[in-house]
Amino acid sequence: MKELNMPRLCFYVSLRCNLRCKLCGSFSPYYDVHYHPDMQKLCGDVDRCFEIVDHVGICNISGGEPFLRSDFYEFINHVSKYKEKVDRFDVFTNGTILPSDKLLDSFSALGNKLRIVLDDYGPDFSKSAQKVMDRLILLKDTRVDRRKYHSGDAHLGGWVDYGISAHSKRKSDEEAKRLFAKCANHTVIEFCAPLLDGTLFPCSPLRRLVELNVIPARPDETFDLYDKTYTDDEIRERIAALYSKDVLSACAYCNGLCDDSVRYAPAEQLPQLA
């Protein structure tokens, strides 16, 4: 088979977070037990992924909050081995935790292939945002973007509500196709496919709907990279076919990420668990 080139890919290093944002796009606050694999497992999944995927345009490294991992630098050191297969790495943080010297050193290995995005939720939540920025700008050749998600002019107008829950109501097939055709997860982001526990998904809403048993894990939409019932070439073919789809099963239950989606104030905090 010809090479598998993916426009975007996302590695979740943890779904633990020190914020509890109501409309979190990763659904982090809604887990009883958060995905937080040991480093050997996490790096093994990365290795397996790059056995299947030949090239990635943009590789997101996200959470949760990645800087919560004291061993995050080990992950960056490991993923740096694949920098010739990736055009750019984007790391996301919420401006609450200062990066360690070890982490800054590991970032340096990615050089101008690294972009760090600090999502600033204002002084009530991103309390160390400026100190984090001051540390990150020490990195040579690394692009650092600070996105404002507070006050009246939040980045892209604010957040959206995907409407994902165990009780999500099903739309018609026609409505689902219309949503897919205008959803940025398809039209702009080109499936920022998250890898979680060795399985690739087209988008986070579909992943969450599968976890909630609202929709089944279909072989044309979820890709277990360790599934021995498929050869590596067959896994590549299934992933490649994703990009010619005109709808996903999740679209019948999701509100999407669209230009006309209602925007909400970012980082509204859920009550702390007892």
Summary of the structure (lengths in Angstrom):
residues: 274
radius of gyration: 18.3
end to end distance: 52.5
largest distance: 52.5
contacts: 843
relative contact order: 0.16
helix: 35%
strand: 18%
